[in-house]
């Protein structure tokens, strides 16, 4: 309820009827203080007491700063109140302020259609102009911005990480909840989260909503950063899981992978077959695969065709290789989850290289194996707990497409070039832990890995150890090489 000014209260005629007297008890219990930075989603109004829209004061107090969490729980229309006869209502007194607050803090309507720039969100022109002027002033030394991202502890003991912009913080993943709270990983432990607040957080949410194309997975560009977004519907509303992608594809030799492994992988640029990257979710499989493809294009040129949902690393474009040749990459998003259609289109496009973002269905597994045995160099990723599990997983997937087990193992044995299992370890600094196994690039030469796949004996510990020793000593992986 709104508290009336003292003067207005004094001017009001006294009412003798008990039914016409204002409910002062209700006013006290429904009174609401201005929101502050400590407001959390758990501090919700009692459902029995209607709350005025946006927390505006009938006494024309200055507009409080409203957080994203606060606006998430506010009603979209002002509540109706009973007032004494002749007294101005709270809604009448706050109408002008309410209208301006509505345009400033209200979340836009969810849209499944891309905007005029597709799913590439751009700030409103006036915001863009302000940012450009501020950036120019800062670059010229006219303005000193001393604001640094930092951690604060709230009175309730919760910690919150604050920054001026979402783009100022180096994080891999963030989770924007239906309650309007954003979380990132807390680097004090391996798995913990910390609440994250930025001045442009509401604008980031609008970008996520407007960038939605109707597919649960989509790409977004905001404030100069690329994001892979997964939109999920939870029991409390829509949540956005965002992964910040590098603005450029990293150099293969700067990923922290042992040099002897990266050097050998780079020699496979002229071969044909399948290089399979396995590992848990979020462990850098796609990053490593994309960096290797970039290395191939910069070594020898050629045409790279990618099938991804959505495209992650910025590989698309023209490459000038070290030997003077040209390389070309075209990244193709998957339409309606039809990965197999994308692979068929790739084969008809005569590429030298094919990158399949992920093997997660029987049809994709069978098409990848066929592509790997048809003269192309194919790279793909698969969820797996080990090198052996990656091989077993692709066999099971392919058999799910109706292929005979003997045919599947024969295709895999003929097509496999390498399996790389990767996971990241560490808290503040992550480093890759790599396990590998390689097949002889010559499919006609005797090879232990190919034989193990054909015979169904995928227990590769001894072979992997022997190959690792040869790599570490700088020896040729296979005798004829």
C-alpha positions as CSV (number, residue, x, y, z in Angstrom):
1,X,0.0,0.0,0.0
2,X,1.1,3.6,-0.5
3,X,1.5,5.9,2.5
4,X,-0.1,9.3,2.0
5,X,1.7,12.5,2.7
6,X,1.2,14.0,6.1
7,X,-0.5,17.1,4.7
8,X,-2.9,15.2,2.6
9,X,-3.8,13.1,5.6
10,X,-4.6,16.1,7.6
11,X,-6.9,17.6,4.9
12,X,-8.9,14.5,4.6
13,X,-12.4,14.5,6.3
14,X,-12.8,12.2,9.2
15,X,-15.0,9.1,8.6
16,X,-17.2,7.8,11.3
17,X,-18.1,4.6,9.6
18,X,-15.9,1.7,10.4
19,X,-16.3,0.4,6.9
20,X,-15.0,3.5,5.3
21,X,-11.9,3.9,7.5
22,X,-8.7,3.0,5.7
23,X,-7.2,-0.3,6.7
24,X,-4.0,0.9,8.4
25,X,-3.0,-2.5,9.5
26,X,-3.1,-3.6,5.9
27,X,-1.1,-0.6,4.8
28,X,1.7,-1.4,7.3
29,X,1.9,-5.0,6.4
30,X,1.9,-4.2,2.7
31,X,4.5,-1.4,2.8
32,X,7.5,-2.0,0.7
33,X,10.9,-0.3,1.0
34,X,12.9,0.7,-2.1
35,X,14.9,-2.3,-3.6
36,X,18.6,-2.4,-3.1
37,X,21.5,-4.5,-4.2
38,X,20.8,-7.1,-1.5
39,X,17.4,-7.9,-2.9
40,X,17.2,-11.6,-3.8
41,X,14.6,-13.7,-5.5
42,X,13.6,-15.2,-2.1
43,X,12.4,-11.8,-0.9
44,X,9.0,-11.9,-2.5
45,X,5.8,-10.0,-1.5
46,X,3.1,-11.8,0.3
47,X,0.5,-13.0,-2.2
48,X,-2.4,-11.7,-0.1
49,X,-1.2,-8.1,-0.4
50,X,-1.1,-6.5,-3.9
51,X,2.0,-4.6,-4.6
52,X,2.1,-1.4,-6.7
53,X,3.8,-1.7,-10.1
54,X,7.6,-1.2,-10.1
55,X,7.7,-0.1,-6.4
56,X,6.9,3.5,-7.2
57,X,6.1,5.8,-4.3
58,X,3.0,7.9,-4.2
59,X,4.9,10.7,-2.5
60,X,7.0,11.3,-5.6
61,X,10.2,10.1,-4.0
62,X,13.1,9.7,-6.4
63,X,13.0,6.6,-8.6
64,X,14.9,3.8,-6.9
65,X,17.3,1.7,-8.9
66,X,15.6,-1.6,-9.8
67,X,17.7,-4.7,-10.3
68,X,17.0,-7.4,-12.9
69,X,16.1,-9.8,-10.1
70,X,13.5,-7.4,-8.7
71,X,11.8,-6.7,-12.0
72,X,11.5,-10.4,-12.7
73,X,9.1,-10.8,-9.8
74,X,7.1,-7.6,-10.3
75,X,3.5,-7.6,-11.7
76,X,3.1,-6.2,-15.1
77,X,0.0,-4.0,-14.2
78,X,-0.6,-1.8,-11.2
79,X,-2.8,-3.2,-8.5
80,X,-6.2,-1.5,-7.7
81,X,-6.7,-0.1,-4.3
82,X,-9.6,1.3,-2.3
83,X,-9.0,4.8,-1.1
84,X,-11.1,7.2,1.0
85,X,-13.4,9.5,-1.0
86,X,-11.7,12.5,-2.4
87,X,-8.2,11.3,-1.7
88,X,-5.9,11.0,-4.7
89,X,-5.0,7.3,-5.6
90,X,-1.5,6.1,-5.7
91,X,-2.0,5.1,-9.3
92,X,-3.1,8.6,-10.3
93,X,-0.1,10.2,-8.5
94,X,2.4,7.8,-10.0
95,X,1.1,7.5,-13.5
96,X,3.8,9.6,-15.2
97,X,6.5,7.8,-13.3
98,X,5.0,4.4,-13.9
99,X,4.9,5.0,-17.7
100,X,8.6,6.0,-17.8
101,X,9.6,3.1,-15.6
102,X,7.6,0.7,-17.7
103,X,9.6,1.6,-20.8
104,X,12.9,1.5,-18.9
105,X,12.6,-1.7,-16.9
106,X,10.0,-3.9,-18.6
107,X,11.4,-6.9,-20.4
108,X,10.5,-7.2,-24.1
109,X,8.0,-9.7,-25.4
110,X,9.6,-13.0,-26.3
111,X,10.0,-13.4,-30.0
112,X,10.8,-16.4,-32.1
113,X,11.5,-14.5,-35.2
114,X,15.0,-13.1,-35.8
115,X,15.4,-9.4,-35.9
116,X,16.4,-7.5,-39.0
117,X,20.1,-8.5,-38.4
118,X,19.2,-12.2,-38.0
119,X,20.3,-13.2,-34.6
120,X,23.0,-10.6,-34.4
121,X,21.8,-8.3,-31.6
122,X,22.9,-4.7,-31.7
123,X,22.3,-2.1,-29.0
124,X,19.8,0.7,-29.7
125,X,21.4,3.6,-31.7
126,X,21.5,5.9,-28.8
127,X,23.3,3.3,-26.6
128,X,25.7,2.5,-29.4
129,X,26.5,6.2,-29.8
130,X,27.1,6.6,-26.1
131,X,29.4,3.6,-26.1
132,X,31.4,4.8,-29.1
133,X,31.9,8.3,-27.6
134,X,32.9,6.8,-24.2
135,X,35.4,4.4,-25.9
136,X,36.9,7.2,-28.0
137,X,37.3,9.4,-24.9
138,X,38.9,6.6,-23.0
139,X,41.3,5.8,-25.9
140,X,42.3,9.5,-26.1
141,X,43.0,9.6,-22.4
142,X,40.2,12.1,-21.7
143,X,38.5,9.8,-19.3
144,X,40.1,7.5,-16.7
145,X,37.8,4.5,-16.0
146,X,39.1,3.1,-12.8
147,X,36.2,0.7,-12.2
148,X,37.5,-2.8,-11.9
149,X,35.5,-6.1,-11.6
150,X,35.4,-7.1,-8.0
151,X,33.6,-9.3,-5.5
152,X,31.3,-8.0,-2.7
153,X,29.8,-9.8,0.2
154,X,26.1,-9.1,0.9
155,X,24.7,-8.7,4.4
156,X,23.1,-12.2,4.1
157,X,26.6,-13.7,3.5
158,X,26.2,-14.3,-0.2
159,X,29.0,-13.1,-2.5
160,X,28.4,-11.3,-5.8
161,X,30.9,-10.5,-8.5
162,X,30.3,-7.1,-10.1
163,X,31.5,-5.6,-13.3
164,X,30.7,-2.6,-15.5
165,X,29.9,-4.8,-18.5
166,X,29.2,-8.5,-19.2
167,X,32.0,-8.3,-21.8
168,X,34.5,-7.1,-19.2
169,X,34.6,-10.5,-17.4
170,X,36.5,-13.5,-18.7
171,X,34.2,-16.5,-18.2
172,X,33.5,-19.6,-20.1
173,X,29.8,-20.2,-19.0
174,X,27.1,-18.2,-17.4
175,X,23.5,-19.1,-16.4
176,X,20.8,-16.5,-16.6
177,X,17.9,-17.9,-14.5
178,X,14.2,-17.3,-14.8
179,X,14.4,-15.3,-11.5
180,X,16.6,-12.7,-13.4
181,X,19.9,-13.7,-11.7
182,X,23.0,-14.4,-13.6
183,X,25.7,-16.9,-12.3
184,X,29.2,-17.6,-13.5
185,X,31.8,-20.1,-12.2
186,X,33.4,-19.2,-8.9
187,X,37.1,-19.9,-9.4
188,X,37.7,-20.5,-5.7
189,X,36.6,-24.1,-6.2
190,X,36.2,-26.3,-9.2
191,X,32.4,-26.5,-9.6
192,X,31.0,-23.7,-7.4
193,X,29.0,-20.8,-8.8
194,X,28.9,-17.1,-7.9
195,X,26.3,-14.5,-8.6
196,X,27.2,-12.1,-11.3
197,X,26.0,-8.5,-11.8
198,X,26.9,-6.0,-14.6
199,X,25.5,-2.6,-15.5
200,X,24.4,-3.8,-18.9
201,X,22.9,-7.1,-17.6
202,X,19.3,-6.1,-18.5
203,X,20.5,-5.3,-22.0
204,X,22.2,-8.6,-22.2
205,X,18.9,-10.4,-21.3
206,X,17.1,-8.4,-24.0
207,X,19.7,-9.6,-26.5
208,X,19.2,-13.2,-25.4
209,X,15.4,-12.9,-25.8
210,X,15.5,-11.1,-29.2
211,X,18.2,-13.4,-30.6
212,X,16.1,-16.5,-30.0
213,X,15.3,-18.0,-33.5
214,X,13.0,-20.8,-32.4
215,X,15.7,-23.3,-32.0
216,X,16.9,-24.1,-28.5
217,X,20.5,-23.7,-29.6
218,X,21.6,-20.5,-31.3
219,X,24.5,-18.1,-31.6
220,X,24.5,-14.5,-30.3
221,X,26.9,-11.6,-30.6
222,X,26.7,-9.0,-27.8
223,X,29.1,-6.2,-27.0
224,X,31.8,-7.6,-29.3
225,X,31.6,-11.1,-27.8
226,X,30.3,-14.3,-29.4
227,X,28.1,-16.6,-27.3
228,X,26.6,-20.1,-27.9
229,X,23.2,-20.0,-26.2
230,X,21.1,-22.9,-25.0
231,X,17.5,-21.8,-24.2
232,X,15.7,-24.2,-21.8
233,X,12.3,-24.1,-20.2
234,X,12.4,-24.9,-16.5
235,X,9.6,-25.2,-14.0
236,X,10.0,-21.6,-13.1
237,X,10.4,-20.1,-16.6
238,X,12.9,-19.7,-19.4
239,X,16.7,-20.0,-18.6
240,X,19.6,-19.1,-20.8
241,X,22.8,-21.1,-20.6
242,X,25.5,-19.1,-22.4
243,X,29.0,-20.1,-23.4
244,X,31.3,-17.2,-24.3
245,X,33.3,-18.2,-27.4
246,X,36.7,-16.8,-28.5
247,X,36.6,-13.9,-30.9
248,X,39.1,-15.8,-33.0
249,X,40.0,-19.4,-33.4
250,X,43.1,-20.0,-31.2
251,X,46.4,-21.3,-32.4
252,X,46.8,-25.0,-32.1
253,X,50.2,-24.7,-30.5
254,X,48.9,-22.3,-27.8
255,X,46.2,-24.6,-26.3
256,X,48.6,-26.2,-23.8
257,X,48.5,-29.6,-25.5
258,X,51.9,-31.3,-25.5
259,X,54.0,-30.3,-28.6
260,X,54.7,-33.8,-29.7
261,X,51.0,-34.5,-30.0
262,X,50.2,-31.3,-31.8
263,X,53.0,-31.7,-34.3
264,X,51.9,-35.3,-35.1
265,X,48.3,-34.2,-35.5
266,X,49.4,-31.4,-37.9
267,X,51.1,-34.0,-40.1
268,X,47.7,-35.6,-40.8
269,X,46.6,-32.7,-43.0
270,X,47.3,-34.6,-46.2
271,X,45.6,-37.8,-45.1
272,X,42.1,-39.1,-45.3
273,X,40.0,-40.6,-42.5
274,X,38.4,-39.7,-39.2
275,X,40.0,-37.8,-36.3
276,X,37.7,-38.2,-33.3
277,X,37.8,-35.9,-30.3
278,X,36.2,-37.4,-27.1
279,X,35.6,-36.1,-23.7
280,X,33.0,-34.7,-21.2
281,X,30.8,-31.7,-22.0
282,X,32.6,-28.3,-21.8
283,X,36.2,-29.7,-22.0
284,X,37.4,-27.9,-25.1
285,X,36.8,-30.7,-27.7
286,X,35.4,-28.3,-30.3
287,X,38.1,-25.7,-29.6
288,X,40.9,-28.2,-30.2
289,X,39.2,-29.6,-33.4
290,X,38.6,-26.1,-34.8
291,X,42.2,-25.1,-34.0
292,X,43.5,-28.2,-35.8
293,X,41.3,-27.4,-38.9
294,X,42.7,-23.8,-38.9
295,X,46.2,-25.2,-38.9
296,X,45.3,-27.5,-41.9
297,X,44.0,-24.5,-43.8
298,X,47.0,-22.4,-43.0
299,X,49.4,-25.3,-44.0
300,X,47.9,-26.5,-47.2
301,X,44.7,-24.5,-48.1
302,X,41.7,-26.3,-49.4
303,X,38.0,-26.2,-48.8
304,X,36.6,-26.8,-45.3
305,X,32.8,-27.4,-44.8
306,X,31.5,-27.4,-41.3
307,X,28.2,-28.7,-39.9
308,X,27.5,-27.3,-36.5
309,X,24.6,-26.5,-34.1
310,X,25.3,-23.6,-33.8
311,X,28.6,-22.7,-35.4
312,X,31.0,-21.9,-32.5
313,X,34.5,-20.9,-33.6
314,X,34.9,-18.1,-36.2
315,X,36.4,-20.3,-38.9
316,X,34.4,-19.0,-41.9
317,X,36.4,-17.1,-44.4
318,X,39.4,-17.1,-46.7
319,X,42.9,-18.3,-45.6
320,X,46.3,-17.6,-47.2
321,X,48.4,-20.7,-46.5
322,X,52.1,-20.7,-45.9
323,X,52.9,-22.2,-49.3
324,X,50.9,-19.4,-51.1
325,X,47.8,-21.5,-51.7
326,X,44.3,-20.4,-50.6
327,X,42.0,-22.0,-48.1
328,X,38.2,-21.5,-47.8
329,X,35.9,-22.3,-45.0
330,X,32.1,-22.2,-45.0
331,X,30.3,-22.9,-41.7
332,X,26.8,-24.3,-42.0
333,X,24.3,-24.4,-39.1
334,X,22.1,-27.4,-38.7
335,X,18.5,-27.0,-39.7
336,X,15.8,-28.6,-37.6
337,X,18.2,-31.1,-36.0
338,X,18.8,-32.8,-39.4
339,X,22.6,-33.3,-39.1
340,X,22.6,-36.1,-41.6
341,X,21.3,-33.7,-44.3
342,X,24.2,-31.4,-43.6
343,X,26.7,-34.1,-44.0
344,X,25.1,-35.2,-47.3
345,X,25.3,-31.6,-48.6
346,X,28.9,-31.5,-47.5
347,X,29.8,-34.6,-49.5
348,X,28.1,-33.1,-52.6
349,X,30.2,-29.9,-52.2
350,X,33.5,-31.6,-52.8
351,X,35.3,-30.4,-49.7
352,X,38.8,-31.4,-48.7
353,X,37.9,-31.2,-45.0
354,X,34.7,-31.8,-43.1
355,X,34.1,-30.7,-39.5
356,X,31.0,-32.2,-37.8
357,X,30.2,-30.4,-34.6
358,X,29.1,-33.4,-32.6
359,X,28.1,-37.1,-33.1
360,X,24.9,-37.5,-31.0
361,X,22.6,-39.7,-33.1
362,X,22.8,-43.0,-35.1
363,X,22.3,-41.2,-38.5
364,X,25.1,-38.8,-37.9
365,X,27.5,-41.6,-36.8
366,X,26.8,-43.7,-39.9
367,X,27.2,-40.6,-42.2
368,X,30.5,-39.6,-40.5
369,X,31.9,-43.2,-41.0
370,X,30.9,-43.1,-44.7
371,X,32.5,-39.7,-45.2
372,X,35.7,-40.8,-43.5
373,X,36.0,-43.7,-45.9
374,X,35.3,-41.7,-49.0
375,X,38.5,-39.8,-49.3
376,X,37.8,-36.8,-47.0
377,X,39.5,-35.8,-43.8
378,X,36.8,-35.6,-41.2
379,X,36.9,-34.2,-37.7
380,X,34.2,-34.6,-35.1
381,X,33.5,-34.7,-31.4
382,X,31.7,-37.2,-29.2
383,X,30.9,-37.4,-25.5
384,X,33.1,-40.1,-23.9
385,X,34.9,-40.9,-20.7
386,X,38.0,-42.4,-22.4
387,X,39.6,-43.2,-25.8
388,X,38.1,-46.7,-25.7
389,X,34.7,-45.3,-24.8
390,X,34.8,-42.9,-27.7
391,X,35.3,-45.8,-30.1
392,X,32.6,-47.9,-28.5
393,X,30.2,-45.0,-28.5
394,X,30.5,-44.4,-32.3
395,X,30.1,-48.1,-33.0
396,X,26.9,-48.2,-30.9
397,X,25.5,-45.1,-32.5
398,X,26.1,-46.4,-36.0
399,X,24.5,-49.7,-35.2
400,X,21.5,-47.8,-34.0
401,X,21.0,-46.6,-37.6
402,X,20.4,-50.2,-38.7
403,X,23.9,-51.0,-39.8
404,X,25.3,-54.5,-39.2
405,X,28.0,-54.6,-36.5
406,X,30.5,-56.2,-38.8
407,X,29.9,-53.4,-41.3
408,X,30.2,-50.7,-38.7
409,X,33.5,-52.1,-37.3
410,X,34.9,-52.5,-40.8
411,X,34.0,-48.9,-41.7
412,X,35.5,-47.5,-38.5
413,X,38.7,-49.6,-38.8
414,X,39.2,-48.4,-42.4
415,X,38.4,-44.8,-41.6
416,X,40.0,-44.1,-38.2
417,X,43.1,-42.0,-38.1
418,X,43.2,-40.8,-34.5
419,X,41.2,-40.6,-31.3
420,X,42.0,-37.7,-28.9
421,X,40.4,-37.7,-25.4
422,X,40.5,-34.4,-23.7
423,X,39.5,-33.0,-20.3
424,X,40.4,-29.8,-18.5
425,X,41.8,-29.7,-15.0
426,X,42.5,-26.9,-12.6
427,X,40.5,-24.1,-10.8
428,X,41.8,-20.6,-11.6
429,X,43.8,-21.8,-14.6
430,X,42.6,-24.8,-16.7
431,X,45.0,-27.0,-18.6
432,X,44.1,-29.9,-21.0
433,X,44.9,-33.5,-20.1
434,X,45.2,-35.5,-23.3
435,X,45.1,-39.2,-24.1
436,X,45.6,-40.4,-27.7
437,X,45.7,-43.4,-30.0
438,X,46.6,-43.4,-33.6
439,X,46.2,-45.6,-36.6
440,X,48.6,-46.0,-39.5
441,X,47.6,-43.4,-42.1
442,X,48.2,-46.2,-44.7
443,X,45.0,-48.3,-44.4
444,X,46.7,-51.2,-46.2
445,X,49.6,-51.5,-43.7
446,X,49.3,-53.8,-40.7
447,X,48.0,-51.8,-37.7
448,X,47.2,-52.7,-34.1
449,X,44.4,-50.2,-33.7
450,X,42.5,-51.3,-36.9
451,X,42.9,-54.9,-35.9
452,X,41.6,-54.3,-32.4
453,X,38.5,-52.5,-33.8
454,X,37.7,-55.3,-36.3
455,X,38.1,-58.0,-33.6
456,X,36.1,-56.1,-31.0
457,X,38.9,-56.0,-28.5
458,X,39.0,-52.3,-27.8
459,X,41.4,-52.5,-24.8
460,X,44.2,-50.1,-25.8
461,X,46.2,-49.3,-22.7
462,X,49.4,-51.0,-23.9
463,X,49.2,-49.7,-27.4
464,X,48.6,-46.1,-26.2
465,X,51.5,-46.3,-23.8
466,X,53.8,-47.6,-26.5
467,X,52.8,-44.8,-28.9
468,X,53.1,-42.1,-26.3
469,X,56.7,-43.3,-25.6
470,X,57.6,-43.1,-29.3
471,X,56.1,-39.6,-29.5
472,X,57.9,-38.4,-26.4
473,X,61.3,-39.7,-27.7
474,X,60.7,-38.1,-31.1
475,X,60.6,-41.4,-32.9
476,X,58.4,-42.2,-36.0
477,X,55.0,-43.4,-35.0
478,X,55.1,-46.2,-37.6
479,X,58.1,-47.9,-39.1
480,X,57.5,-47.0,-42.7
481,X,57.2,-43.3,-41.7
